[in-house]
Structure formats: structure tokens, C-alpha cells
Amino acid sequence: MRMEKEDSLRESDGDEVCEKKTARETKKEIGPADNRKCAVYLENVNVKSRMTATLEPSYQPLQPFGPENGEGEEETPHEGGVMIHVVPESGRARWNHVEDLDSFFVRMYHYHQKHGFTCMMLQEALELLQFIFVVMFSTFLLHCVDYSILFRNNPINTSNHKISLSDAVLPPHECVTSLGTVSWICILVAVIFWFLRAIKVMYHLFQFWDIKIFFNTALKINDSDLDNLTWHEVQHRVREVQLEQQMCIHKRDLSELDIYHRILRFKNYMVAMVNKSLLPIRLRLPFLGEVIFLTRGLKYNIELLLFWGPWAPFKNNWHLKEDYKKVGKRKELAQHLSKYILWVGIANFLLCPLILIWQILYSFFNYAEVIKREPGSLGSRRWSLYGRMYLRHFNELDHELHARLNRAYKPASQYMNIFTSPIMTILAKNVAFVAGACLAVLLILTVYDEDVLTVEHVLTAITVLGGVVAASRVFIPDENLVWCPEKLLTAVLAHVHYLPDSWRGQAHTHRVRGEFSQLFQYKAVYLVEELLSPIITPFILCFQVRSHALEIVDFYRNFTVEVLGVGDVCSFAQMDVRRHGNPTWHTSIRAEDGKTELSLVHFTLTNPKWRPPEDAENFVTALRNQAKRDADQLTQVLGPGDNALYSSLQSVSSLGAGIKR
């Protein structure tokens, strides 16, 4: 027994030496040679344990985690059969074998992007208060204000012509008695929803506190330092912690692609479905033609159905149900999925009135002040939700996508603005002239005598006329506008990277402009779609998405691969140019618009230390060299400012380790 105890102590010391060695080397990249040295060291632990006496005096042996007699000590197996000792932690959480690494890495990414624990929880707490404010303020306006007094239809005091706000506010007991059955039902549902949301916020509180401890102790990053570190620097530290503590026990080293796979597992599936035209649903409407309808509410329901819902094809965050991988089960699974989609559609239909009321109230309180201050803001544009899905690379994080689309915003706006309707321009100029003349007269009268404002509806007229003038100017083109659609669309392509081949040489046509507007829509169109979403979403789910149930089942079976240490991922996310890239190989399973190749190039540029497979590396090297030669030739002719290819290379490469977010 004494000899066994001494051997155990010597093995523990030897393991600690290796652990100490690994910790000292985390400042540099650990190569295969270092791993082999560590393996030899562990295999010869009895010999190496004698060297512990030569360690520097500052070394403190790590105490075993658990009882003092060493019982219950845990070890983590390595792929090669070498037993890696788990470093016990004092005063901090242990990160060995995190069961759900997908959720853990997603929270870790959001923690960094949203500036830490305080900002995240403050935002969620204020959203709870905002919900209370919207419900209470709406109830107050509907039931606690006597508008007949406020509008002087029923004056309460004939001796005093001035009416204060308190005169129009009803007493509390009258407010309560005026509440009808519908109002009480809405309030009850709102209270239930608020309590459920509060429970979720409390759950997030504990989750992100755990992430805070991980950042502060394991990654050695304080919240005050988050804005000083890029995501790639955080990711590098996570990989070092994996080597020390084995968060994933199936692989010793996690690559950048492994981390991206876990964060973007479901989003990669969504991008692939959009790329293969499986989603979103395209509708043909009278007078409007083909319309792509995808709102936040519809997207939420699709993700509920396909990814994380109780009857979704995934049995957990990282594994697809085995039946979905069997071709013999496809029809049976399609029937179950179709039935599930129907029930979700019916639930949306029943909740439609409540969701619609909330959408109207929230949109009114959120946009009313902006519209009053900047009436022309609804005439500006934004990237649609479909556009963000269509233009997204495989394995592209949110901040990387936002950076690309933000750089493309200016040329995209210029491209859309060069298209003007002569009829609308003529009408807008005349409407703006008449409204501006009336507005000028009212403003002059107001400046001359402020009592003009007391005249009924004068202030309303000034506000409406100002809005009409601002809205009319949206349809009036700039006098100095230069007609160069091909150049502008090429500048957009330099950043968004994906445009249909049918647009080539057709940038001047209204057809291309109309199709591009589905990617880059008016804010007013976005607002109308979101308001109509509670009404349209149930019908799309019941009558459109259901018909694609069999295609969805086939998609999961055909485009899902299992990756060691990661789980089931979309095969397109592997960026295998041999399988999904070149059209001459298996054209039925290739990605459209060269998305596989462009995703591979983008990922290698944003993660320069990642080493792709040999085929992919050869492809990227050849493509990069050819692109640089073409860019240099064009730069000599056009100059860097006019070279879209040069701008594209510079913009993508800037997303590497030096990018701020």
C-alpha cells in the first residue's frame, strides 16, 4: 500500500510538471512536436518524477480535487489512450467536459459581443421594465383619460378656460371599472408572459454569471478589457484553455472551425436552406408579382420547428435524430413534421390578435418619435432579413456579416437611388411645392404672432405639411446624380460577394433593381411586413411550409455529416470544395452561386492561423494568387479607389485577427 501511494504521488507530480510546462507554453502555438514530447513525458512518468526536485522554488504542487486521501480523483481520456490529468481549480468553476459546448460557446460569443455581464443583464432588465411600461401606458391611454375634457368637448370649469392634464385623468377606481373583459384578458396574458420572461431573465443571469467567471478566471479577461480584445484573440485563449482543461473530451485541440461549427450549427443549416431555395417561401401576389416574405416572427417559428423545438429533428443541440438519417423513414418523418407544422400554425392563428396588438403598440412607441423628427427616415433602406440570409457565408459570425454589409450599404444606396420614375418625380416636385408654400405661410404667421398656434389644428397642419415635404423629397433625384449602375453594382458585389449571374450586364434594368430591392428594402416596407407578420405567418406555415416537409427531411439526410468532437453539422459548412464546390463534381449537391468556395476563402482570411485540408488549401492558394494578379493589373489601370476587386480583397482581409469586434 505504501509503494502504491508513493507511485501515485510520483505520477501526480509528473502530471503537474507537464501541466506546468503546458501553461508556460500557452503564449506560443503548441505544435505536434510539443505534443509528442508531452506524451513521452507522461509515458515515462516514473523516471521524470525525479526531476520535480529541480523545479524553481516558486512552484506550488496542485492539491487533488476531492477527499484528502485522493479517492474520487477524475481523469480524462485522450484520443491516443494517454490519460490527461484534470487540473483542479481552487476558487473558480471547473470547465472540464462541458456537456453542451454549443450553448456554452454561443453564450461566450454573445458575452464578448454585448460587452460583458453588466451590459447584458442591464439590457434584459430594462426590456422587462419596457414591457411593463408599454402595457401600463397603453391601458392608461385607453381607460384612464377623459378625452372629451382634453379636447374641450365637455369643459369642467366654465370660470377658468385653462385645462390641466390632471383634469383629464380619471380617478383610479373609475379606471378599473372601465376595464372590459377583453382588456382584462389582454392584461392577464401580458402578466403571464412577463413572468415567463422574468424567469428566463433569471435563468440568463445564472448562465452569464457562469460565463463571467469563465472569462475572469479561465481566460484571464476582465469585463473592462472586453472592448480591447477582438473575438479572434478571445478565441485563441479559448483554444489554450481547451488544451489545459479539456472542455471537449473527444478532441484534445479545438480548431477555429470546430468553434465556429458549434456557434453557427443551426445558422449554417438556415443559410444552406436559403442557398438551395428551400426557404424562405416565395409568394405570387396580384400586382406585386413574386414576393419573398421572411419576417422575424416567421423566422422564429421556422427555427422552433426545425432546430430547437420539442418535436424538432434535433434530439439535442449537437445531434440529429437517427431516424432522419434513414431513407426508409423519410415519408413517415415528413408526415410527423407536417403535422407538427400544422399545430404550430394553428397556435399562431389563435395568438394572432394578441401578437398583432403588441406589434402595433411596440412599433408606434418605437417609431413615432423618429418619424416625427425625421419623416424621410422611412424612405431610407436596410438589408432585409432574407438578404442577410442569402448574402451570408457558411461559418460567418454575426459581427463579420455586419461588417461586410455595412461596407456595402453606401454603394447599395447609391445604386438604388439612381433609379427614378419620371412620373413620380414630377408629382413629387409639385406636391412639395404646394405643401412647402402652405408650410412657409404658417411658419411666418407663427413667428409674427405666437397666438396663431392656439388656433385649432394649426400645429397639426404644420406637422403634416412638414411630413409631406420630407416624404416628397425622397422621390426627387439629386441634380448632380451620375448614371453608372454597372459600376455601383460591381462596388456592391465587392462586399456582399453574392449576386445572381443573370444580373451581369443588366444592372441598368428595372428587373435587376426590383430583385435587388428584395435584398435591400425600404424601412417602410420592413415595418409593414412586421406589422402584417402575425396575420400572414399562420397561413404560410399551414399552407406553404407544410408542403415542403418531405424536402426538409431529405435535406437533413443528404446534407448532414458527423464531425468528431463537434457532432452533426451541415455538410456545406465543411466547405469541401471537392464535394460541394466545383460544378463538374456531383452537380446535384453543389452549393449555388459559388457559396462553398467564397465561404472557404472568407474563413481562411478571417482565421489566418487555421489550416484547411490539402485540397482546400491548394484551391485557396491558387485563387488568392490569381486574384492578387488580377487586382494588381486593374489597379495599374484604374487605381485602388476604382478597383472593386482590390477593395474586396482589402475588405475581406481586414476581417482577420485585427478586426475590432
C-alpha positions in Angstrom: 0.0 0.0 0.0 2.8 2.4 0.8 4.5 1.7 -2.5 1.2 2.2 -4.4 0.7 5.5 -2.6 4.3 6.7 -3.5 3.8 5.7 -7.1 0.5 7.6 -7.2 2.2 10.7 -5.8 5.1 10.5 -8.3 2.6 10.2 -11.2 0.7 13.2 -9.8 3.9 15.2 -9.6 4.8 14.2 -13.1 1.5 15.2 -14.5 1.8 18.5 -12.7 5.1 19.1 -14.3 3.6 18.5 -17.7 0.7 20.7 -16.9 3.1 23.4 -15.7 5.1 23.0 -18.9 1.9 23.4 -21.0 0.9 26.5 -19.1 4.3 28.1 -19.7 4.0 27.5 -23.4 0.5 28.8 -24.0 1.9 32.2 -25.1 3.2 30.4 -28.2 1.5 28.0 -30.5 1.9 24.4 -29.4 2.9 22.2 -32.3 2.9 18.5 -32.9 6.4 18.1 -31.6 5.4 19.6 -28.3 2.5 17.2 -28.0 4.8 14.2 -28.7 7.2 15.4 -26.0 4.4 15.7 -23.5 3.2 12.2 -24.4 6.6 10.7 -24.0 6.9 12.6 -20.7 3.6 11.0 -19.4 4.6 7.5 -20.5 7.9 7.8 -18.6 6.3 9.4 -15.6 8.2 7.3 -13.1 11.5 8.5 -14.4 10.5 12.1 -14.9 9.1 12.4 -11.4 12.6 12.5 -10.0 13.1 15.8 -11.7 10.4 17.6 -9.6 13.1 18.4 -7.0 14.8 20.6 -9.5 11.8 22.9 -10.1 12.1 26.5 -9.1 11.1 27.4 -5.5 8.0 29.3 -6.7 6.3 26.2 -7.9 3.4 25.1 -5.7 2.1 21.5 -6.1 -1.6 21.4 -7.0 -3.8 19.7 -4.4 -6.0 16.9 -5.7 -9.7 17.8 -6.1 -11.8 15.8 -3.7 -11.0 14.0 -0.5 -7.6 14.3 1.0 -6.8 10.6 0.6 -7.1 11.0 -3.2 -10.3 9.0 -3.7 -12.7 10.2 -6.3 -9.9 11.8 -8.4 -11.1 12.2 -12.0 -9.1 11.7 -15.2 -10.0 12.5 -18.8 -9.0 10.0 -21.5 -7.2 11.3 -24.6 -7.8 10.1 -28.1 -4.5 8.3 -28.2 -5.1 6.5 -24.9 -2.9 8.8 -22.7 -4.6 9.8 -19.5 -4.6 13.6 -19.1 -4.8 14.7 -15.5 -7.6 17.3 -14.8 -6.1 20.3 -13.2 -8.2 21.0 -10.1 -9.3 24.6 -9.6 -9.5 26.5 -6.3 -11.9 29.4 -6.0 -13.3 29.0 -9.6 -15.6 26.7 -11.6 -14.2 23.7 -13.3 -14.5 23.6 -17.1 -13.6 20.0 -17.8 -16.1 18.2 -20.0 -18.7 20.9 -20.7 -21.6 18.8 -21.9 -23.4 21.3 -24.1 -20.5 23.2 -25.7 -22.8 24.7 -28.4 -24.8 26.7 -25.9 -21.6 27.5 -23.9 -19.8 28.9 -26.9 -22.8 30.8 -28.1 -23.1 32.5 -24.7 -19.4 33.1 -24.7 -19.6 34.8 -28.1 -22.6 36.9 -27.1 -20.9 37.8 -23.8 -18.0 39.3 -25.8 -20.1 41.0 -28.5 -22.5 42.5 -26.0 -19.8 44.0 -23.8 -20.0 41.8 -20.7 -22.2 40.8 -17.9 -23.4 44.2 -16.7 -24.4 45.5 -20.1 -26.2 42.2 -21.0 -28.2 42.0 -17.8 -29.0 45.7 -17.7 -30.4 45.4 -21.2 -32.6 42.4 -20.3 -33.8 44.1 -17.1 -34.7 47.3 -18.9 -36.6 45.2 -21.5 -38.7 43.8 -18.7 -39.4 47.3 -17.5 -40.1 48.5 -21.0 -42.7 45.7 -21.4 -44.4 46.9 -18.2 -44.4 50.5 -19.4 -46.0 49.6 -22.8 -48.8 47.6 -21.2 -49.5 50.1 -18.4 -49.2 53.2 -20.6 -51.5 51.7 -23.3 -54.0 50.8 -20.6 -53.8 54.3 -19.1 -54.4 55.9 -22.5 -57.4 53.7 -23.3 -59.2 53.7 -19.9 -57.9 56.5 -17.7 -58.1 59.6 -19.9 -61.3 61.6 -20.4 -60.7 62.8 -24.0 -63.9 64.9 -24.0 -62.3 67.2 -21.4 -58.9 67.1 -23.0 -60.4 68.2 -26.4 -62.7 70.8 -24.7 -65.8 69.0 -25.8 -67.0 68.9 -22.2 -65.4 71.7 -20.1 -65.4 71.0 -16.4 -64.9 74.6 -15.2 -66.5 77.4 -17.1 -64.9 80.1 -14.9 -61.4 79.0 -16.0 -60.7 78.4 -19.6 -57.3 76.6 -18.9 -57.4 72.8 -18.6 -54.6 70.9 -17.0 -53.6 67.3 -17.6 -54.8 66.3 -14.2 -58.3 67.4 -15.1 -58.5 64.9 -17.9 -57.2 62.0 -15.8 -59.8 59.8 -14.3 -59.6 58.6 -10.7 -58.1 55.1 -10.2 -61.4 53.4 -9.3 -63.1 54.7 -12.5 -60.1 53.4 -14.5 -60.5 50.0 -13.0 -64.3 49.9 -13.5 -63.9 51.0 -17.1 -61.8 47.9 -18.0 -63.8 45.5 -20.1 -63.5 41.7 -20.5 -61.1 42.0 -23.5 -58.9 44.4 -21.6 -58.7 42.1 -18.6 -57.8 39.1 -20.8 -55.0 41.1 -22.5 -53.7 42.2 -19.1 -53.8 38.6 -17.8 -51.9 37.3 -20.9 -49.4 40.1 -20.5 -48.8 39.3 -16.9 -48.2 35.6 -17.6 -45.9 36.5 -20.5 -44.0 38.9 -18.3 -43.5 36.3 -15.5 -42.2 33.8 -18.1 -39.9 36.4 -19.5 -38.7 37.2 -16.0 -37.9 33.6 -15.3 -35.9 33.5 -18.5 -34.0 36.6 -17.5 -33.2 35.0 -14.1 -32.0 31.9 -15.9 -29.8 34.0 -18.1 -28.5 35.7 -15.0 -27.0 32.5 -13.7 -25.9 31.4 -17.2 -24.0 34.5 -17.9 -22.6 34.8 -14.4 -21.0 31.4 -15.2 -19.6 32.8 -18.4 -18.3 35.8 -16.5 -16.4 33.5 -14.1 -15.1 31.6 -17.2 -13.8 34.9 -18.7 -12.3 36.2 -15.5 -10.7 33.0 -14.3 -10.0 30.7 -17.2 -9.4 33.2 -19.9 -8.0 35.9 -17.6 -10.2 38.6 -19.2 -12.0 41.2 -17.1 -15.1 42.8 -18.3 -13.3 46.1 -18.6 -10.9 44.5 -21.1 -13.6 43.0 -23.4 -13.7 46.0 -25.7 -9.9 45.9 -26.0 -9.9 42.4 -27.3 -11.1 41.1 -30.7 -13.1 38.0 -31.0 -10.1 36.2 -32.5 -8.0 37.0 -29.5 -10.7 35.6 -27.2 -11.0 32.5 -29.5 -7.2 31.9 -29.2 -7.4 31.9 -25.4 -10.3 29.5 -25.5 -8.2 27.1 -27.6 -5.4 27.4 -24.9 -7.9 26.6 -22.1 -9.1 23.6 -24.1 -5.5 22.2 -24.1 -5.3 22.8 -20.3 -8.7 21.7 -19.1 -10.3 19.6 -21.9 -13.7 21.3 -22.2 -14.3 18.9 -25.1 -13.1 15.4 -24.1 -13.4 14.0 -27.7 -10.6 16.1 -29.1 -7.5 17.5 -27.4 -7.3 20.5 -29.7 -10.3 22.5 -30.9 -9.7 24.3 -34.2 -11.2 27.6 -35.2 -13.6 25.7 -37.5 -14.7 23.5 -34.6 -15.7 26.6 -32.5 -17.5 28.2 -35.5 -19.4 24.9 -36.2 -20.7 24.9 -32.6 -21.7 28.6 -32.6 -23.2 28.5 -36.1 -24.6 25.0 -36.3 -28.2 26.0 -36.9 -27.5 29.1 -38.8 -25.4 27.2 -41.3 -28.4 24.9 -41.9 -30.6 28.0 -42.4 -28.0 29.5 -44.8 -27.9 26.3 -46.8 -31.7 26.0 -47.0 -31.8 29.6 -48.4 -29.0 28.8 -50.8 -30.9 25.7 -52.1 -34.1 27.8 -52.4 -35.9 25.5 -49.8 -36.5 28.6 -47.7 -38.0 31.2 -47.5 -41.4 30.9 -49.1 -41.9 32.8 -52.3 -45.4 34.1 -52.8 -47.0 35.4 -56.0 -49.4 38.3 -55.3 -51.6 40.3 -57.7 -50.0 43.5 -58.9 -46.8 42.7 -57.0 -45.5 39.6 -58.7 -43.2 37.3 -56.8 -42.6 38.4 -53.2 -40.2 36.8 -50.7 -41.8 37.0 -47.3 -39.5 36.5 -44.3 -40.1 38.3 -41.0 -38.7 37.9 -37.5 -41.9 36.2 -36.4 -41.8 33.7 -39.3 -38.1 33.1 -38.8 -38.7 32.4 -35.1 -41.4 29.8 -36.0 -39.2 28.1 -38.6 -36.3 27.8 -36.1 -38.7 26.4 -33.5 -39.9 23.8 -36.0 -36.6 22.8 -37.4 -34.0 23.2 -34.7 -34.8 23.7 -31.0 -38.5 23.0 -30.5 -39.7 19.9 -28.6 -40.6 18.0 -31.8 -37.7 19.3 -33.9 -35.5 17.0 -35.9 -32.6 17.5 -33.5 -32.6 15.4 -30.3 -30.2 18.0 -28.7 -28.1 20.9 -29.8 -25.5 18.8 -31.5 -27.1 15.6 -32.8 -29.8 15.0 -35.4 -32.3 12.2 -34.6 -31.1 8.9 -36.1 -34.4 8.4 -38.0 -33.7 11.5 -40.1 -30.6 9.7 -41.4 -32.5 6.7 -42.7 -34.0 6.9 -46.2 -36.7 4.4 -45.3 -38.2 6.7 -42.7 -38.5 9.8 -44.9 -42.2 9.7 -45.6 -43.1 8.8 -42.0 -41.0 11.7 -40.7 -42.4 14.1 -43.3 -45.9 13.3 -42.1 -44.9 13.9 -38.5 -43.2 17.1 -39.4 -46.2 18.3 -41.5 -48.5 17.6 -38.5 -46.2 19.5 -36.2 -46.1 22.5 -38.6 -49.9 22.5 -38.7 -50.2 22.6 -34.9 -47.7 25.5 -34.7 -49.6 27.3 -37.4 -52.9 26.9 -35.5 -51.2 28.2 -32.3 -50.0 31.2 -34.2 -53.5 31.8 -35.6 -55.0 31.7 -32.0 -52.4 34.1 -30.7 -52.6 36.3 -33.7 -54.8 39.1 -32.1 -52.5 39.4 -29.1 -49.3 39.4 -31.1 -50.8 41.9 -33.6 -51.8 44.3 -30.7 -48.3 44.1 -29.3 -46.7 44.7 -32.7 -48.8 47.8 -33.3 -48.1 49.2 -29.8 -44.4 48.5 -29.9 -44.0 49.9 -33.4 -46.0 53.0 -32.5 -43.9 53.8 -29.4 -40.7 52.9 -31.1 -41.0 54.7 -34.4 -43.5 57.5 -33.8 -40.9 59.9 -32.4 -38.4 59.0 -35.2 -41.0 59.6 -37.9 -41.9 63.0 -36.4 -38.3 64.1 -36.1 -37.2 62.6 -39.5 -40.2 61.9 -41.7 -37.9 60.8 -44.5 -36.3 58.0 -42.4 -38.9 55.5 -43.7 -37.6 56.2 -47.2 -34.1 55.0 -46.3 -33.2 51.4 -46.8 -31.9 48.4 -44.8 -30.8 44.9 -45.6 -33.8 42.6 -45.4 -33.8 39.5 -43.3 -33.8 37.4 -46.4 -30.9 39.5 -47.8 -28.9 38.8 -44.7 -29.5 35.0 -45.0 -28.8 35.0 -48.8 -25.6 37.0 -48.5 -24.2 35.2 -45.5 -21.2 32.9 -45.9 -21.1 29.5 -44.3 -19.3 29.8 -40.9 -19.7 33.6 -40.8 -20.3 35.1 -37.4 -22.8 37.9 -36.9 -20.2 40.7 -36.4 -18.3 39.6 -39.6 -21.6 39.7 -41.6 -22.5 43.1 -40.2 -19.1 44.5 -41.1 -19.4 43.3 -44.8 -23.0 44.6 -45.2 -22.2 47.9 -43.6 -19.4 48.5 -46.1 -21.8 47.7 -48.9 -24.5 50.0 -47.6 -23.3 53.2 -49.2 -22.8 51.9 -52.8 -26.1 49.9 -52.5 -28.0 53.1 -51.5 -26.4 55.0 -54.4 -27.3 52.2 -56.8 -31.0 52.2 -55.7 -31.2 56.0 -55.8 -30.2 56.3 -59.4 -33.4 54.7 -60.5 -36.1 57.3 -60.6 -39.6 57.4 -62.0 -40.2 60.5 -64.2 -43.9 60.5 -63.3 -43.2 60.2 -59.6 -40.6 62.9 -59.8 -43.0 65.4 -61.5 -45.7 64.6 -59.0 -43.3 64.9 -56.0 -42.0 68.2 -57.1 -45.5 69.7 -57.4 -46.7 68.3 -54.2 -43.6 69.5 -52.4 -44.1 73.0 -53.9 -47.7 73.3 -52.7 -47.1 71.8 -49.3 -43.9 73.9 -48.8 -45.8 77.1 -49.7 -48.5 76.4 -47.2 -46.0 75.5 -44.5 -44.0 78.6 -45.1 -47.0 80.8 -44.6 -48.0 79.1 -41.4 -44.4 79.4 -40.1 -44.2 83.1 -40.9 -47.5 83.8 -39.2 -46.3 81.8 -36.1 -43.1 83.9 -36.0 -45.1 87.1 -36.3 -47.6 86.2 -33.6 -47.3 83.0 -31.5 -51.1 83.1 -30.7 -51.5 81.6 -34.2 -50.5 78.3 -32.6 -53.6 78.4 -30.4 -55.9 78.3 -33.4 -57.4 74.9 -33.8 -55.4 72.4 -35.9 -52.7 74.9 -36.9 -49.9 72.9 -35.1 -51.3 69.7 -36.7 -51.2 71.3 -40.2 -47.6 72.4 -39.7 -46.6 68.8 -38.7 -48.5 67.2 -41.6 -47.2 69.6 -44.2 -43.6 69.1 -42.9 -44.0 65.4 -43.3 -45.4 65.7 -46.8 -42.5 67.9 -47.9 -39.9 65.5 -46.4 -41.7 62.4 -48.0 -41.8 64.1 -51.4 -38.1 64.8 -51.4 -37.4 61.1 -51.3 -38.8 60.8 -54.9 -36.8 63.8 -56.2 -33.4 62.7 -57.6 -30.2 64.5 -56.9 -29.4 67.1 -59.5 -25.8 66.0 -59.6 -26.6 62.3 -59.9 -24.3 60.4 -62.3 -25.8 57.4 -64.1 -23.3 54.5 -63.5 -25.4 51.4 -62.5 -22.8 48.8 -63.5 -20.0 50.4 -61.6 -22.2 50.8 -58.5 -23.5 47.2 -58.6 -19.9 46.0 -59.0 -18.9 48.0 -55.9 -21.8 46.3 -54.0 -20.6 42.9 -55.2 -17.1 43.6 -53.9 -18.5 43.5 -50.4 -21.6 41.3 -50.5 -19.9 38.6 -52.7 -23.1 37.1 -54.0 -25.3 38.3 -56.8 -27.1 36.2 -59.4 -25.3 35.6 -62.7 -28.4 36.8 -64.6 -27.7 40.3 -63.3 -24.4 40.5 -65.1 -24.6 43.3 -67.6 -28.2 44.1 -66.6 -27.6 46.4 -63.7 -29.4 49.3 -65.6 -32.7 47.4 -65.9 -35.6 47.8 -63.6 -35.9 44.0 -63.3 -32.5 43.8 -61.6 -33.3 46.8 -59.5 -36.6 45.2 -58.4 -34.9 41.9 -57.5 -32.1 43.7 -55.6 -34.8 45.6 -53.6 -35.8 42.2 -52.1 -32.3 42.2 -50.5 -32.2 45.9 -49.8 -35.7 47.1 -48.8 -37.2 50.3 -47.7 -37.6 50.7 -43.9 -41.3 51.4 -44.5 -41.7 48.0 -46.3 -39.9 46.3 -43.4 -42.2 48.0 -40.9 -45.3 47.0 -42.9 -44.1 43.4 -43.2 -43.5 43.1 -39.4 -47.0 44.5 -38.7 -48.6 42.1 -41.0 -46.5 39.2 -39.9 -48.9 37.9 -37.1 -51.7 37.7 -39.7 -49.7 36.2 -42.6 -47.4 33.8 -40.7 -50.1 31.2 -39.7 -51.2 30.9 -43.3 -47.7 30.5 -44.6 -47.0 27.8 -42.0 -50.2 25.9 -42.7 -50.4 26.1 -46.5 -46.8 26.7 -47.7 -44.2 25.4 -45.3 -46.2 22.1 -44.7 -45.9 21.3 -48.4 -42.1 21.3 -48.1 -41.9 18.8 -45.2 -40.6 16.0 -47.4 -38.0 18.2 -48.9 -36.8 19.3 -45.5 -36.5 15.7 -44.3 -34.5 14.9 -47.5 -32.3 17.9 -46.9 -31.3 16.9 -43.4 -30.5 13.4 -44.7 -28.5 14.5 -47.7 -26.6 17.4 -46.2 -25.7 16.2 -42.6 -22.3 14.8 -41.7 -21.0 13.8 -38.3 -17.7 15.5 -37.2 -15.6 14.1 -34.4 -15.8 16.2 -31.3 -18.4 18.5 -32.9 -21.4 16.4 -33.7 -23.8 16.6 -36.7 -23.2 19.6 -38.9 -24.4 20.8 -42.3 -22.1 19.3 -44.9 -21.9 22.7 -46.7 -20.3 24.1 -43.6 -17.3 21.8 -44.0 -16.5 23.9 -47.1 -15.5 20.8 -49.0 -14.7 22.3 -52.5 -14.4 18.8 -53.9 -17.9 17.7 -52.9 -19.9 21.0 -52.9 -17.7 23.4 -54.8 -16.8 22.5 -58.4 -19.9 22.1 -60.7 -18.2 19.2 -62.5 -18.4 17.1 -59.3 -21.8 16.0 -58.2 -23.7 19.0 -59.5 -26.9 18.0 -57.6 -25.2 18.6 -54.3 -23.2 21.7 -55.0 -23.9 25.0 -53.4 -25.3 27.7 -55.6 -23.5 30.9 -56.6 -20.1 29.5 -55.6 -21.0 29.9 -51.9 -18.7 27.0 -50.8 -15.7 28.5 -52.5 -16.3 32.0 -51.3 -17.1 30.8 -47.7 -13.8 28.9 -47.7 -11.8 32.0 -48.9 -13.6 34.2 -46.4 -12.9 31.8 -43.5 -9.2 31.4 -44.3 -8.8 35.2 -44.5 -10.7 35.8 -41.2 -8.8 33.0 -39.5 -5.3 33.1 -40.9 -3.9 30.5 -38.5 -6.5 27.9 -39.5 -5.0 25.1 -41.6 -7.6 23.8 -44.2 -7.4 20.3 -45.8 -4.9 19.9 -48.6 -7.5 20.2 -51.4 -9.0 23.3 -49.9 -5.6 24.9 -49.2 -4.4 24.3 -52.7 -7.7 25.9 -54.0 -7.4 28.9 -51.8 -3.7 29.5 -52.6 -4.3 29.3 -56.3 -7.4 31.6 -56.1 -5.6 34.1 -53.9 -2.6 34.3 -56.2 -4.8 34.7 -59.3 -7.0 37.4 -57.5 -3.9 39.4 -56.5 -2.5 39.3 -60.0 -5.9 40.5 -61.4 -6.2 43.1 -58.8 -2.7 44.4 -59.5 -3.4 44.6 -63.2 -6.6 46.5 -62.6 -5.1 48.8 -60.1 -2.5 50.0 -62.6 -5.3 51.0 -64.9 -8.0 52.2 -62.6 -6.3 53.0 -59.3 -7.1 51.5 -55.9 -10.2 53.7 -55.3 -11.9 52.5 -58.5 -10.9 48.8 -58.4 -13.8 46.7 -56.9 -11.7 43.6 -56.8 -8.9 45.4 -54.9 -11.5 46.8 -52.5 -13.0 43.3 -52.0 -9.6 41.8 -51.1 -8.8 44.6 -48.7 -12.2 44.5 -47.0 -12.2 40.7 -46.5 -8.6 40.5 -45.3 -9.4 43.3 -42.8 -11.7 40.8 -41.0 -8.8 38.8 -39.7 -7.2 38.9 -36.3 -7.1 42.6 -36.3 -10.8 43.3 -36.6 -12.1 45.3 -33.7 -15.2 43.2 -32.9 
